[in-house]
C-alpha cells in the first residue's frame, strides 16, 4: 500500500528557473524531447504540472505533463506516477486552470506586442 505526502495544500507556481541539478519529477524527459525546455512548474501537493515549451519556425508550442508524488512501500523514498486518485481531481483541475490562465496571458501579451504601439 502506498501513501502520499499531502502536508501542504497551497497553490505554488514554479518558474522554469531552477537550480541546476534540482530533482525533477519529470524523469528522462530531456532525453525524449531535446528541443523542448521546461518553462515552468505548478504544484499542489502531491501533484506537479510541468510546462514544456518548444519554439519552431511555425510558432511556440507548449505541452503539459501531470505527475503525482507518492511514498514507496518502504516509506523511505518517493516515486512518481501519472495515475490520479479521485481526491486528486480537483487539485489537477486547479493546476490546469492556473496554467491555462498563464498561457492565455502569454498569448494576449504576444498579440499586444505584435500590434505595435500607435
C-alpha positions in Angstrom: 0.0 0.0 0.0 1.3 3.4 -0.9 0.7 6.7 0.9 1.3 10.2 -0.3 2.7 13.3 1.1 -0.1 15.8 1.5 1.3 18.0 4.2 0.6 21.2 2.3 -2.3 22.1 0.1 -1.4 25.5 -1.2 -1.0 26.6 -4.8 2.6 27.1 -5.7 3.9 28.4 -9.0 7.4 27.5 -10.1 9.2 29.3 -12.8 11.5 27.5 -15.2 14.5 28.9 -13.4 15.5 26.1 -11.1 18.9 25.4 -9.6 21.0 23.1 -11.8 20.8 19.5 -10.5 17.4 20.2 -8.8 15.5 16.9 -8.6 12.6 16.9 -11.0 9.5 14.6 -11.1 9.9 14.5 -14.8 12.2 11.6 -15.4 14.2 11.3 -18.7 12.0 14.0 -20.3 15.1 15.9 -21.6 16.3 12.7 -23.3 12.9 12.2 -25.1 12.5 15.8 -26.2 15.8 17.6 -26.6 14.1 20.6 -28.4 11.7 21.3 -25.5 12.6 23.2 -22.4 10.9 23.4 -19.0 9.1 26.7 -18.9 7.6 26.3 -15.5 6.1 24.1 -12.9 2.9 24.3 -10.8 2.5 22.3 -7.7 -0.3 21.5 -5.3 1.0 18.6 -3.2 1.1 15.8 -4.2 0.6 16.9 -7.8 3.1 18.7 -10.1 2.2 20.1 -13.6 5.2 20.8 -15.7 5.0 23.1 -18.7 7.3 22.4 -21.7 8.0 25.0 -24.3 9.2 24.4 -27.9 9.9 27.2 -30.4 9.7 26.4 -34.1 9.5 28.3 -37.3 5.7 27.8 -37.1 5.5 29.4 -33.6 5.7 28.5 -29.9 4.2 25.2 -28.7 3.6 24.1 -25.2 3.0 20.7 -23.7 1.9 19.8 -20.2 2.7 16.8 -18.0 0.9 16.0 -14.8 2.5 13.7 -12.2 1.7 12.6 -8.6 4.3 12.0 -6.0 3.9 9.2 -3.5 6.0 7.3 -0.9 7.1 3.8 -1.8 6.1 0.8 0.2 9.3 1.0 2.4 8.2 4.6 3.3 11.7 5.9 3.0 11.7 7.1 -0.7 9.4 8.8 -3.2 8.3 7.8 -6.6 6.1 9.4 -9.4 3.1 8.2 -11.3 0.8 9.6 -14.0 -2.2 8.0 -12.3 -4.6 10.1 -10.2 -7.0 9.1 -7.4 -10.5 10.6 -7.1 -9.3 13.0 -4.4 -6.7 14.4 -6.8 -9.1 15.5 -9.4 -9.9 19.0 -8.0 -6.3 19.7 -7.4 -5.5 18.6 -11.0 -8.3 20.8 -12.3 -6.9 23.8 -10.3 -3.3 23.2 -11.7 -4.6 23.1 -15.3 -6.7 26.3 -14.6 -3.6 28.1 -13.3 -1.6 27.0 -16.3 -4.4 28.0 -18.7 -4.7 31.4 -17.2 -0.9 31.9 -17.6 -0.9 30.6 -21.2 -3.8 32.9 -22.1 -1.9 35.8 -20.6 1.1 35.0 -22.6 -0.9 34.8 -25.8 -2.5 38.2 -25.0 0.9 39.8 -24.3 2.3 38.4 -27.6 -0.7 39.7 -29.6 -0.4 43.1 -27.9 3.3 43.2 -28.8 2.6 42.3 -32.4 0.1 45.2 -32.9 2.8 47.8 -32.4 2.3 51.0 -30.3 0.4 53.6 -32.0 
